[in-house]
Amino acid sequence: MVKQTMNIAKSIGMGLLAGAAVATVSSKAMNGTQKKMKSMKKNAGKAIHTVGNLIGDVEKMLK
């Protein structure tokens, strides 16, 4: 039961994060310069890594 709950939580979290990252990067791409784009991609990568760690920590707490 816990495994199934964690799989659902991971899927929802990663989906939300991926959607937010794509929306942010694409909106900046429409209006920004090359330097801003590179910065946004770097920040999106950091955010994805952080959320991954957060989901991993929640998984450990539920075990």
Summary of the structure (lengths in Angstrom):
residues: 63
radius of gyration: 14.7
end to end distance: 10.8
largest distance: 47.7
contacts: 150
relative contact order: 0.17
helix: 94%
strand: 0%
